[in-house]
Amino acid sequence: MRRAQGQLLRQIGAAIDRSPSTISRELNRNTVAVTGYRATSAHALAFERAARPKPSKLLVNSHLRGIVERDLKKRYSPEQISGRLKREFPDREEVRVSPETIYQSLYVESRGALKRELTASLHTGRTLRRPSRKVAQRENRIPGMSNIAEHPPEAEDRAIPGHWESDLLIGKGNLSAIGTLVERTTGITMLLHLPDGYKPDQVAPALASKIQTLPAMLRRSLTWDQGPEMRNWKTVAIDVDIEIYFCDPHAPWQRGSNEKTNGLLRQYFPKGTDLTIHSAEDLDRVAAELNDRPRKRLQFQKPIEAIGELLLQ
């Protein structure tokens, strides 16, 4: 576009933070006599130059492909599969695959060693790749709340277990919900059954009951957004002896672990569906499956393994 407008190489380079020589090489390689330089045709030409006859690793290695297919069906992400392979087979280079290779085998037809149906096992469930989007946080204020800025520094570095992040997954028409709790150190997840709704009088007793199942060492703090469902937060704090803090408005990154987990949970509880159809046993089963997935930040250890080690100390 800038070239078509008659801009000089130095002007284009300055606008996109590239040297004029880089712009010159790009134009020389990818300018077509009839149409001139077009981004779409340049991308196609670059892809052709980069193409190699080498077949996909997953296409020629049936053993590796079988492991990847098995773990995709268990709803592991490509990154989790790649990291877990390194952990389980530390001395076997042939049992290695990058997350991008898995994605390309699923989404790129020419690399299609894996069946396209397996994309349904990814947490997005998409048949085409596209950027993810985050849902904006609500602005409801909670009387007498303690802001996240007041929570102890130990909760930030994840060194000490027992600090939780929580929120709600909302169902069709805002008529149903599931509570989600994620422990920051291990990533262990618990789900809150709310069959009758998610008003403050329904959330508080369910939340207190769930937290009471935890040992005292895992009840240090809880961070929630400023949703009205937590207006009875003081009751929960007193009943289970836990400190409760609230995030700033429009700051979902302050509950980063919970936000990511909620994204994974949409694989089981899609947006726009009625969440009351799921029993407490259903929620426990989903939580158990999620806690059995390897995590990159745990060096691909599973949350259930990490929490087990802490409880044995």
C-alpha positions in Angstrom: 0.0 0.0 0.0 2.8 2.5 0.9 4.7 1.6 -2.3 1.6 2.1 -4.4 1.2 5.6 -2.7 4.6 6.5 -4.0 6.5 6.4 -0.7 10.3 6.1 -0.8 12.1 3.0 0.6 13.4 5.0 3.6 9.8 6.2 4.4 8.4 2.7 4.2 11.3 1.4 6.3 10.8 4.0 9.0 7.1 3.4 9.2 7.5 -0.4 9.8 10.8 -0.3 11.6 12.9 -2.0 8.9 16.0 -0.9 7.0 15.7 0.4 3.4 17.8 -2.5 2.2 15.3 -4.9 3.7 12.5 -3.2 1.9 14.5 -3.2 -1.4 15.1 -6.9 -1.2 11.5 -7.6 -0.5 10.3 -5.6 -3.5 12.9 -7.1 -5.8 12.0 -10.7 -4.8 8.3 -10.3 -4.9 7.3 -7.7 -7.5 5.2 -9.2 -10.4 5.5 -7.5 -13.7 1.8 -7.2 -14.4 0.4 -6.3 -11.0 3.5 -4.9 -9.2 4.0 -5.7 -5.5 1.0 -7.2 -3.7 1.2 -8.6 -0.1 -0.9 -11.6 -0.9 1.2 -12.6 -3.9 4.4 -11.9 -2.0 3.3 -14.3 0.7 2.5 -17.0 -1.8 5.9 -16.6 -3.5 7.7 -16.7 -0.2 5.8 -19.9 0.7 6.8 -21.6 -2.6 10.5 -20.6 -2.0 10.3 -22.1 1.5 8.6 -25.3 0.5 10.6 -28.4 1.0 10.0 -32.0 -0.3 10.7 -33.3 3.2 7.6 -35.1 4.5 6.0 -34.2 7.8 7.6 -36.0 10.8 4.2 -37.2 11.9 3.6 -38.6 8.5 6.6 -40.9 8.5 6.8 -41.8 12.2 3.7 -43.8 13.0 4.7 -44.4 16.6 5.0 -40.7 17.3 1.8 -40.0 15.4 0.0 -42.6 17.5 1.2 -40.8 20.7 0.1 -37.4 19.5 -3.3 -38.7 18.4 -3.8 -40.4 21.7 -3.0 -37.3 23.7 -5.1 -35.0 21.5 -8.0 -37.3 22.2 -7.2 -36.7 25.9 -7.5 -33.0 25.2 -3.8 -32.2 25.7 -2.7 -29.1 23.8 0.1 -29.3 21.2 2.4 -27.5 23.6 1.6 -30.0 26.4 2.1 -32.9 24.1 5.5 -31.6 22.9 6.7 -30.9 26.4 5.4 -34.2 27.9 7.3 -36.1 25.2 10.6 -34.5 26.3 9.8 -35.4 29.9 8.8 -39.0 29.2 11.4 -39.8 26.5 14.5 -37.6 27.5 17.0 -39.7 25.5 15.0 -40.4 22.4 15.3 -37.7 19.8 13.0 -39.5 17.4 10.1 -39.1 19.8 10.1 -35.3 19.5 7.7 -33.0 17.8 7.2 -29.2 18.0 3.7 -27.7 18.8 3.8 -26.0 15.4 4.3 -29.3 13.6 1.2 -30.6 15.3 -0.8 -27.5 14.5 0.3 -27.7 10.8 -0.6 -31.4 10.6 -4.1 -30.5 11.8 -4.7 -27.3 9.9 -2.5 -27.4 6.7 -3.9 -29.7 4.1 -0.4 -30.4 2.6 0.9 -31.4 6.0 -2.1 -33.4 7.0 -0.7 -36.4 8.8 -3.4 -36.0 11.5 -7.1 -36.2 11.0 -8.8 -32.8 10.8 -11.5 -34.1 13.2 -8.9 -34.0 16.0 -9.2 -30.2 16.0 -12.3 -30.7 18.0 -10.1 -31.9 20.9 -8.3 -28.6 21.0 -9.6 -26.2 23.6 -10.8 -23.8 20.9 -12.5 -26.6 18.9 -11.9 -24.5 15.7 -11.4 -26.1 12.3 -9.5 -23.0 11.2 -6.7 -21.2 13.1 -7.4 -17.6 14.2 -6.3 -15.3 17.0 -8.0 -15.8 20.4 -10.1 -13.0 22.0 -10.7 -12.3 25.6 -13.9 -11.3 27.2 -14.0 -7.9 28.9 -14.4 -7.9 32.7 -17.4 -6.4 34.3 -17.4 -3.3 36.4 -19.5 -4.3 39.4 -18.2 -2.9 42.7 -18.2 -4.9 46.0 -18.9 -3.2 49.3 -15.9 -3.1 51.7 -13.8 -5.2 49.3 -10.0 -5.6 49.7 -8.2 -4.7 46.4 -5.7 -7.1 44.8 -3.0 -4.5 45.5 -3.3 -5.5 49.2 -2.7 -9.2 48.8 0.6 -10.6 50.1 3.7 -10.6 47.9 4.0 -14.4 48.3 0.9 -14.7 46.1 2.7 -13.1 43.2 5.8 -15.3 42.9 3.8 -18.6 43.3 6.4 -19.9 45.7 3.9 -20.7 48.5 0.8 -22.7 47.6 -2.7 -21.9 48.8 -3.4 -18.7 46.8 -6.4 -19.2 44.5 -8.0 -17.3 41.5 -11.7 -17.6 40.9 -14.5 -16.6 38.5 -17.7 -17.8 36.9 -18.3 -19.4 33.5 -21.6 -18.1 32.3 -24.1 -20.1 30.3 -26.8 -19.4 27.7 -28.7 -16.2 28.3 -26.8 -15.5 31.5 -29.1 -17.9 33.2 -26.6 -20.5 34.5 -23.1 -20.6 35.7 -20.2 -22.8 37.0 -17.7 -21.5 39.5 -14.0 -22.0 38.7 -11.1 -22.0 41.2 -7.4 -22.4 40.2 -4.5 -22.6 42.6 -1.6 -20.4 41.5 1.3 -22.6 42.4 0.2 -25.9 41.0 -2.6 -25.0 38.6 -4.9 -27.5 40.3 -8.5 -26.7 39.4 -11.8 -27.1 41.3 -15.3 -26.5 39.9 -18.3 -25.1 41.8 -21.7 -26.6 41.1 -24.4 -23.9 41.0 -27.6 -25.7 39.8 -30.0 -23.0 41.2 -28.2 -19.9 39.9 -25.4 -17.6 40.8 -26.8 -14.9 43.0 -24.8 -14.0 46.1 -26.9 -16.1 48.4 -26.2 -19.1 46.1 -22.6 -18.6 45.4 -21.4 -17.9 49.0 -22.5 -21.2 50.6 -21.3 -23.3 47.6 -17.9 -21.6 47.6 -17.4 -22.0 51.3 -18.4 -25.7 51.1 -15.9 -26.3 48.3 -13.0 -24.5 50.0 -13.7 -26.4 53.3 -12.6 -29.6 51.5 -9.1 -28.2 51.3 -6.4 -28.6 54.0 -5.5 -25.4 55.9 -2.2 -25.0 54.1 -4.1 -24.5 50.9 -6.5 -21.8 52.2 -4.3 -18.7 52.1 -6.1 -16.3 49.8 -8.8 -16.1 47.0 -8.9 -13.5 44.2 -12.1 -12.8 42.3 -13.3 -10.2 39.8 -15.8 -7.5 40.9 -18.9 -9.5 40.0 -22.1 -9.0 42.1 -22.2 -12.7 42.8 -19.5 -12.1 45.5 -21.3 -9.5 47.5 -21.4 -12.0 50.4 -17.6 -12.4 50.3 -17.2 -11.6 54.0 -19.3 -14.6 55.0 -17.1 -16.9 53.0 -13.9 -15.3 54.4 -15.1 -15.9 58.0 -16.6 -19.3 57.5 -13.5 -20.8 55.9 -10.8 -18.5 57.3 -9.4 -17.3 54.0 -8.4 -13.8 52.8 -10.4 -12.6 49.8 -9.2 -9.9 47.3 -10.8 -8.4 44.2 -9.2 -7.4 40.9 -9.4 -4.0 39.2 -12.1 -3.5 36.6 -11.1 -4.5 33.1 -7.9 -6.3 34.3 -8.4 -10.0 33.6 -4.6 -10.5 33.6 -4.7 -10.0 37.4 -6.3 -13.5 37.4 -4.2 -14.9 34.6 -4.2 -18.5 35.7 -8.0 -18.5 36.1 -8.5 -16.7 32.7 -6.5 -19.3 30.9 -8.2 -22.2 32.7 -11.6 -20.8 31.9 -10.6 -20.8 28.2 -9.7 -24.5 28.5 -13.0 -25.2 30.3 -15.0 -23.9 27.3 -13.9 -27.0 25.6 -16.2 -28.9 27.9 -18.8 -26.2 28.5 -19.2 -24.2 25.2 -20.5 -20.7 25.2 -24.2 -20.3 24.7 -25.1 -23.6 26.3 -27.2 -24.4 29.4 -24.8 -25.2 32.2 -27.4 -26.6 34.5 -27.4 -29.9 32.6 -24.1 -30.8 34.2 -24.2 -32.5 37.6 -21.7 -32.1 40.4 -20.2 -35.4 39.4 -19.8 -34.1 35.8 -17.8 -31.1 37.1 -15.6 -33.3 39.3 -14.8 -35.5 36.2 -13.9 -32.5 34.1 -11.7 -31.0 36.9 -9.9 -34.4 37.2 -9.2 -34.5 33.5 -7.9 -31.0 33.5 -5.7 -31.7 36.5 -4.2 -34.6 34.6 -2.9 -32.4 31.8 0.8 -31.6 31.8 1.7 -27.9 32.1 4.6 -26.0 30.6 5.3 -23.8 33.6 5.5 -27.0 35.8 8.1 -28.4 33.3 5.3 -30.5 32.0 4.5 -32.0 35.3 0.7 -32.5 35.9 -1.1 -30.3 38.5 -2.3 -33.5 40.3 1.4 -34.6 40.5 2.5 -31.2 41.8 -0.2 -30.9 44.5 0.5 -34.4 45.6 4.2 -33.6 46.2 3.2 -30.5 48.2 0.8 -32.4 50.4 3.5 -35.0 51.2 5.9 -32.4 52.5 
